[in-house]
Amino acid sequence: MEVLPGISVVSRPFLSVAAAPVPSAPPLRRVLGTVSLAWVFGSVYAMTTTSQAIIVFADKLGASNFQFGLLTAIPFIAALLSVPGAVLSECLGRCKPVFLNSFYVQRGLWFMIALVPIWILTHPNVLSAGCALTCFLWLLFAAHASGSVGVPAYMSWMGDVVPSRIKGNYFARRRQLGNLTALPAAVFVGWLLDRQVGNSNLAILTTCAILFGCSAVCGLTDIHLFQFVPPTPRPTKRFRDVIGAFRQPLRDKAFLRFSFVIGWLTFAINLFGQFATLYLIERAGASNLSAQLILVAAPMGAQLVVFRAWGKAADRIGKRPLIIIAAIGLIPVSIGWCFVGANTLWLAYILSALTAALWAAIEVVNLNLVLEASSDSRAAGGCYAAVNTVIVNVAGCLGGLGAGFVAQALEHWTWQPIASMRSLNYFDVLFGLSGVLRAVAFALVLLMVVEPRAKTIRQLFATMINWIKQAGLMLPLKLHQARENSELESAI
């Protein structure tokens, strides 16, 4: 009996029944387009929930310097839950439901973050006003913790979905698309907060709460779009086997060295944390809109320019050259913040953009590192993501807490080494200490990080210059083609 392709036949006595064809998976281009579209909404959520609104909200709730440091550390403390998240996704063998459920909870919790502290403040007979800040910090931790559970599942899932040859370039371009929506959102947040200056604390808190609620809607839209991305099932595993799988990333010396260096840089960067915002507002006299433009819009604009170049470089040149360039460049940028003041606010724009442009290279390297390890070792893919997340986020947590301790201990400390020079304070200590740690990171890259297939720094610069030349030569041609097409359409 002839059987048509794609049709299975079940044979029974005196009866042949043709089973329905198995639905085919959507084309890869459509899947990657859906993942990119999701981040168009997700970037607005991510920007709002890590922006000036969080600092203002905590400030109006009465946060101390140490609590601002804790605010920086909370996402990194919560990220430790990525380990049980990796175990869960590996045991179930289904990354998609673990990712969806954990991130639906994370985004939904932002409605509670927006409403519960204000409810406590407006009902003083129920709880004291100090409980509002405590509740805010705990809810913030719960939201970050829920998202952390789904991170290893996301990494393993995307490691299977996105082809290895385009990982760096694809995710860099995805970030660029997200910046197109996050940039205007960042400007709007700063403008709206400036309009609330002089109003009561409750009015300002209510404005921030509205921003959190809107960002939660964008975040839920981001996650819901992943419903249309096909799952990539993996075989289920026993709990004992999953725990044993952690031995593979823990024995991978090259992977651990890369992760350790990235963690060290994260520690150094996080000595700034939320204190960069406080410095701009309290010491440099910047408005909320200016702070948003400096710390959110300028970095996004810089990343919009460089992300795709870094992605291509990571795919074709290697990860080690990118870390070397980023570590070198980040050293003077840190020291430069000591010279930012009311009359040199323009310098903050440059330093913030440079930091973001260089840190984009670190993000691309870390993402490629985890995705490559996850796809190369399906047996321990989620474990690689979990180990990397723990190393990087423990470092980030220590950086945030360390900044809080330094700021609290040196809150009233000042020093004027030269009469004509402005007085130094704890902000300058944080900036200088961060620069020293970044210099140590550069030495660690040279001594510890090895990537046999990576090309040299000279080859990296030559390649990037060639890309810039090609882009410059191709632009007139593209404009000419567009003009010809427009004339043809008008003639028709």
C-alpha positions in Angstrom: 0.0 0.0 0.0 1.4 3.4 -0.9 1.7 5.9 1.9 1.7 9.6 1.2 4.6 11.6 2.8 3.6 13.1 6.2 0.7 10.7 6.7 0.8 7.7 9.0 -1.6 4.8 8.5 -3.0 2.6 11.3 -3.9 -0.9 10.1 -6.8 -2.8 11.6 -8.8 -5.7 10.3 -11.0 -4.6 7.4 -10.2 -0.9 8.2 -7.5 1.6 7.3 -7.6 5.0 8.9 -5.3 7.9 7.9 -4.1 9.9 10.9 -4.0 13.7 10.7 -0.7 15.2 9.6 1.5 16.5 12.4 1.5 20.3 12.3 4.8 21.7 11.1 6.9 24.0 13.2 6.8 27.7 12.2 9.7 29.0 10.1 12.8 30.1 11.9 12.6 33.6 10.6 9.1 34.0 12.1 10.2 32.6 15.4 13.2 34.9 15.7 11.0 37.8 14.7 8.6 37.0 17.5 11.4 36.9 20.0 12.6 40.2 18.8 9.2 41.8 18.9 8.8 40.6 22.5 11.8 42.7 23.6 10.3 45.8 22.0 7.8 45.6 24.9 10.2 44.0 27.4 12.7 46.8 27.1 10.1 49.3 28.2 9.4 47.2 31.3 13.1 46.7 32.0 13.9 50.4 31.7 11.0 51.6 33.9 11.6 49.0 36.7 15.3 49.9 36.9 15.1 53.7 36.2 14.8 56.9 38.1 11.3 56.0 39.3 12.7 53.2 41.6 15.1 55.7 43.2 12.4 58.3 43.7 10.0 55.8 45.0 12.5 54.5 47.6 13.6 58.0 48.5 10.0 59.1 49.3 9.5 56.0 51.4 12.5 57.1 53.5 15.4 54.8 52.3 18.8 55.3 53.9 22.2 55.1 52.2 22.6 51.5 53.2 19.1 50.7 51.9 20.0 52.3 48.6 23.0 49.9 48.5 20.6 47.1 49.3 18.4 48.2 46.5 21.3 47.7 44.1 22.1 44.3 45.6 18.5 42.9 45.6 18.5 41.7 41.9 21.8 40.0 42.4 20.7 38.3 45.7 17.5 37.1 44.0 19.5 35.7 41.1 20.9 32.9 43.3 17.5 31.2 42.8 18.6 30.5 39.3 20.2 27.3 40.7 16.8 25.7 41.7 15.4 27.1 38.5 18.0 25.2 36.5 17.3 22.0 38.5 13.6 22.4 37.9 13.9 22.9 34.1 16.4 20.1 33.7 14.2 17.6 35.7 11.1 18.5 33.8 12.8 18.6 30.4 10.5 21.5 29.4 12.1 24.9 29.4 9.1 26.8 28.0 6.6 26.3 30.8 9.2 27.0 33.5 10.1 30.3 31.8 6.5 31.4 31.2 5.2 30.7 34.7 8.1 32.3 36.5 8.1 35.4 34.4 4.3 35.8 34.4 4.6 35.9 38.2 7.5 38.4 38.1 5.7 40.9 35.9 2.4 40.5 37.8 4.1 41.3 41.1 4.8 44.8 39.9 1.2 45.6 40.4 1.6 44.8 44.1 4.9 46.7 44.2 3.0 49.8 42.9 0.0 49.5 45.2 0.8 47.8 48.5 3.4 50.4 49.9 0.9 53.3 49.1 -1.9 51.4 50.7 0.2 51.0 53.9 1.0 54.7 54.0 -2.7 55.7 53.5 -3.8 53.3 56.3 -1.6 54.3 59.2 -3.8 52.4 61.7 -3.0 49.1 60.1 0.8 49.2 59.8 3.5 51.8 60.6 4.9 54.0 57.8 8.2 52.3 58.1 6.6 49.0 57.0 5.9 50.5 53.6 9.6 50.6 52.7 10.2 47.1 54.1 7.3 45.8 52.2 8.6 47.5 49.0 12.0 45.9 49.4 10.6 42.4 50.0 8.2 42.6 47.1 11.0 43.8 44.9 13.1 40.8 46.0 10.1 38.5 45.2 9.8 39.9 41.7 13.5 39.5 40.9 13.5 36.0 42.6 10.6 34.8 40.4 12.4 36.0 37.3 15.6 34.4 38.3 14.0 30.9 38.5 13.1 31.2 34.8 16.5 32.5 33.6 18.2 29.1 33.1 15.2 27.8 31.2 15.3 30.9 29.0 19.0 30.4 28.3 18.6 26.7 27.5 15.5 27.3 25.3 17.1 30.2 23.3 20.3 28.2 23.0 18.3 25.6 21.1 16.1 28.1 19.1 18.8 30.5 17.8 21.4 29.0 15.5 24.9 29.1 16.9 26.4 31.0 13.9 24.3 34.1 14.5 23.8 34.2 18.3 25.9 37.3 19.0 24.6 39.2 16.0 21.0 38.3 16.5 20.8 39.2 20.2 22.7 42.4 19.6 20.2 43.4 17.0 17.3 42.4 19.3 18.7 44.7 21.9 18.9 47.5 19.4 15.2 47.1 18.5 14.3 47.2 22.2 16.2 50.5 22.6 14.0 52.1 20.0 11.1 51.9 22.4 12.9 52.2 25.7 14.6 55.5 24.7 11.4 57.6 24.4 10.0 55.8 27.4 13.0 56.9 29.5 12.6 60.5 28.4 8.9 60.3 29.3 9.6 58.9 32.8 12.1 61.7 33.5 9.8 64.4 32.2 6.9 63.1 34.2 8.9 62.9 37.5 10.1 66.5 37.0 6.5 67.7 36.8 5.9 66.2 40.2 8.7 68.1 41.9 7.2 70.2 44.8 4.2 68.0 45.1 3.5 65.9 48.2 5.2 62.6 48.8 2.0 60.7 48.2 1.5 62.4 44.8 5.0 61.5 43.7 4.6 57.9 45.0 1.3 57.6 43.1 3.0 58.8 39.9 5.7 56.2 40.3 3.0 53.5 41.0 1.3 54.4 37.7 4.6 54.0 35.9 5.1 50.6 37.5 1.7 49.5 36.5 2.1 50.5 32.9 5.5 48.8 32.8 3.9 45.6 34.2 1.5 45.6 31.3 4.4 45.9 28.8 6.2 43.2 30.7 3.3 40.8 30.5 2.9 41.5 26.8 6.6 40.6 26.3 6.2 37.2 28.1 2.9 36.4 26.4 4.5 36.7 22.9 6.7 33.7 23.8 3.6 31.6 23.8 4.0 31.6 20.0 7.6 30.3 20.1 7.7 26.5 19.7 9.2 24.5 22.7 12.4 22.5 22.4 11.8 19.5 24.6 14.6 17.8 26.3 14.6 14.4 28.0 13.5 14.4 31.6 16.1 13.7 34.2 16.3 12.4 37.7 17.1 14.9 40.5 20.3 13.1 41.3 21.4 13.2 37.7 20.7 16.9 37.5 22.7 17.6 40.6 25.5 15.5 39.1 25.4 17.5 35.9 26.6 20.6 37.8 30.0 19.0 37.9 30.4 19.6 34.2 30.4 23.5 34.3 32.3 23.4 37.7 35.1 21.5 36.0 35.1 23.6 32.8 38.1 25.9 33.6 37.7 28.1 30.6 34.1 28.7 31.3 34.8 29.5 35.0 37.6 31.9 34.2 35.4 33.8 31.8 32.6 33.9 34.3 34.9 35.0 37.2 36.3 37.9 35.2 32.8 39.0 34.2 31.8 38.7 37.8 34.7 40.9 38.9 33.8 43.6 36.4 30.2 43.4 37.6 31.4 43.9 41.2 33.4 47.0 40.1 30.5 48.5 38.1 28.0 47.9 41.0 30.0 50.1 43.3 28.2 52.9 41.4 24.8 51.2 41.5 22.1 53.6 42.5 24.6 56.1 43.9 25.3 57.5 40.4 21.6 58.7 40.4 22.0 60.2 43.9 25.2 61.9 42.9 23.7 63.5 39.9 20.7 64.8 41.9 22.2 65.7 45.2 25.7 66.9 44.3 25.6 67.8 40.6 22.1 69.4 40.7 20.6 67.5 37.8 16.9 67.3 37.3 15.0 64.0 37.1 14.8 64.4 33.3 18.6 65.1 33.1 19.3 62.1 35.3 17.1 59.9 33.0 18.8 61.2 29.9 22.3 60.7 31.4 21.8 57.2 33.0 19.2 55.7 30.7 18.8 57.5 27.4 22.5 58.2 26.7 23.5 54.5 27.4 20.7 53.2 25.2 21.7 55.5 22.4 25.3 54.3 22.7 24.3 50.7 22.8 22.0 51.2 19.8 25.2 52.1 17.8 27.6 49.5 19.1 25.6 46.4 20.0 25.4 44.9 16.5 29.1 45.5 15.9 30.0 43.8 19.3 27.7 40.9 18.3 29.4 40.4 15.0 32.8 40.7 16.6 31.9 38.1 19.3 30.8 35.7 16.5 33.7 36.2 14.2 36.6 37.5 16.3 36.1 35.9 19.7 35.1 36.8 23.3 38.6 37.5 24.8 39.5 40.5 22.6 36.1 42.1 23.5 36.7 41.7 27.3 40.2 43.2 27.0 39.0 46.3 25.1 36.1 46.8 27.5 38.2 46.4 30.7 40.8 48.9 29.5 38.2 51.5 28.5 36.2 51.3 31.7 39.1 52.3 33.9 39.4 56.0 32.9 35.6 56.3 32.6 35.2 55.5 36.3 37.8 58.1 37.4 36.1 60.7 35.1 33.0 60.7 37.3 35.0 62.5 40.0 35.1 65.6 37.7 31.3 65.7 37.1 29.6 68.7 38.7 26.9 71.3 38.1 29.1 73.1 35.5 30.4 69.9 33.9 27.1 68.0 33.6 27.9 67.4 29.9 30.8 65.2 31.0 28.3 62.8 32.6 26.6 62.2 29.3 29.9 61.2 27.7 31.0 59.0 30.6 27.6 57.3 30.8 27.5 56.6 27.1 31.0 55.2 27.1 30.3 53.0 30.0 27.2 51.6 28.3 29.0 51.1 25.0 31.9 49.2 26.7 29.6 47.2 29.0 27.6 46.1 26.0 30.7 44.2 24.9 30.7 42.4 28.3 27.0 41.6 28.0 27.5 40.2 24.5 30.4 38.1 25.7 28.5 36.7 28.7 25.4 35.9 26.7 27.5 34.1 24.0 29.4 32.2 26.7 26.3 30.8 28.3 24.4 30.1 25.0 27.4 28.3 23.5 27.8 26.2 26.6 24.1 25.5 26.8 23.8 24.4 23.2 27.1 22.5 23.1 26.2 20.5 26.2 22.5 19.7 26.2 23.1 17.4 29.1 24.0 20.3 31.4 22.8 23.3 29.5 20.7 24.8 32.3 23.5 24.1 34.8 26.0 26.3 32.8 23.5 29.2 32.9 22.9 28.7 36.6 26.6 28.6 37.5 27.3 31.6 35.4 24.4 33.5 37.0 25.5 32.6 40.5 29.1 33.8 39.9 28.1 37.1 38.3 25.3 37.9 40.6 27.1 37.1 43.8 29.7 39.6 42.6 27.0 42.1 41.8 25.4 41.6 45.2 28.7 42.1 47.0 29.3 45.3 44.9 25.9 46.8 45.9 26.2 45.9 49.6 29.8 47.1 49.6 28.8 50.4 48.1 26.1 50.7 50.8 28.5 50.0 53.6 31.0 52.6 52.3 28.3 55.2 51.7 26.9 54.7 55.2 30.3 54.7 57.0 31.6 57.8 55.1 28.3 59.6 54.9 29.7 62.7 56.7 33.3 62.4 55.7 34.9 65.1 53.5 38.5 65.9 52.6 39.9 68.9 50.7 43.5 68.0 49.8 44.1 71.4 48.0 42.5 74.7 49.0 41.4 75.5 45.4 40.0 72.0 44.9 36.5 70.9 45.8 36.0 68.7 48.9 36.0 64.9 48.3 33.3 62.7 49.8 32.1 59.1 49.8 31.0 59.4 46.1 34.6 60.1 45.1 35.8 57.1 47.1 33.3 54.8 45.3 34.3 56.2 41.9 38.1 55.8 42.6 37.7 52.3 44.1 35.7 51.2 41.1 38.4 52.3 38.8 41.1 50.4 40.7 39.0 47.2 40.6 38.5 47.6 36.9 42.3 47.8 36.4 42.6 44.6 38.4 40.0 43.0 36.0 42.1 43.9 33.0 45.1 42.2 34.6 42.9 39.1 35.3 41.8 38.9 31.7 45.4 38.9 30.5 46.5 36.3 33.1 43.5 33.9 33.3 41.3 34.1 30.2 42.3 31.8 27.3 40.4 31.4 24.0 42.4 29.4 21.4 40.1 30.2 18.5 40.0 34.0 19.3 41.8 36.4 17.0 44.1 39.3 18.1 43.1 42.8 19.2 44.7 44.1 16.0 42.5 41.9 13.9 39.5 43.0 15.9 40.2 46.7 15.2 40.9 46.0 11.5 37.7 44.1 11.1 35.6 46.7 12.8 37.2 49.5 10.7 36.4 47.5 7.6 32.8 47.2 8.7 32.6 50.9 9.2 34.1 51.6 5.8 31.7 49.2 4.1 28.7 50.8 5.9 29.9 54.2 4.7 30.3 53.0 1.1 27.0 51.2 1.1 24.9 54.1 2.4 25.1 56.2 -0.8 24.2 53.1 -2.8 21.2 52.4 -0.6 20.0 56.0 -0.8 20.4 55.9 -4.6 18.4 52.7 -4.8 15.7 54.1 -2.6 15.4 57.2 -4.7 15.2 55.1 -7.9 12.4 53.0 -6.3 10.5 56.1 -5.3 10.8 57.6 -8.8 9.6 54.3 -10.3 6.6 54.1 -8.0 5.6 57.7 -8.7 5.8 57.0 -12.5 3.6 54.0 -12.1 
